[in-house]
Each structure stands twice: as structure tokens, then as C-alpha cells.
């Protein structure tokens, strides 16, 4: 575990939350650099969703509003619509997702990022790492109970 992570272990599964990032309750992470916000799937969300086989991203320059479908992630288990946590303009997308969508699973807080949004308005409604860790822990415990773990 990195000093940058909060960590939860349930049975054989380990879920990490990167400190210093913001999160949606659904499990997306957001990191800020100036007015640009990088967005990706958190560790718990990518593990729960399964092995990523395909990622469909919007084109740079696309205007997005909060809760617009930002991306579609196809896994071996499900198809997941990723809803935008921010309003703004898609500034760039992770081109590696075309040939290497598995990076979402391999390195969710690094090479597995999805896209960046240029956002002029203040960001609201996101959770800090500790608050998301508590939400994720409760959800993980419910999932484990369903599976009898």
C-alpha cells in the first residue's frame, strides 16, 4: 500500500482509494491541475465491474454537463455508462484506451485515466478521499454479504 492510499481488505480483495483526489459516490475519481480535471474509475469500481474489454470516449471539444454520459466502458460482466462528474469541455482523452483498455484495471489511478475536462466553474458535490472511503467500505461490505464472504 502506498502512503497515498487508503486501503480496505475484504476476503482476498483489496480496494484502494487515492488520497488527494475527489470522488463521486459512484466511484469515479477526479484530480485537478489548474482548470483541468482528469477523470478515471476508482479501484473499487473497476474491480466490481470486471475486466475492461472496450472503452468508448467522447471527442476532445465535446461539451458535457454533470450527469451526461461521458464514456461507455464494456467489461466481461457489464456495460457501464460513466456519468460526468463535471460540467465543461472535454480537453483530452486517453488515447491508450483504444488499444489497451485493460489499463483501467491494471493502473486505475495512473495510466488507466479516461479523459480530462476543462472546467471554469467551481466543482461541487464531490467527496474527499476519506468520505468516499467510507461510502466504498459500506458498499463493499454489502457486496461481500451478498456473496456470503
Secondary structure, DSSP 8 states (H G I E B T S, - for coil): --TTEEEEEETTEEEEEETT-EE-TTSEEEEEETTEEEEEE-HHHHHHH--EEEEEE--TT-EE-TTSEEEEEEESS-EEEEE-SS-EEEEEE-THHHH-TTHHHH-TTTTT--EEEE--S---S-B-HHHHHHHHHHHHHHHHHHTT-
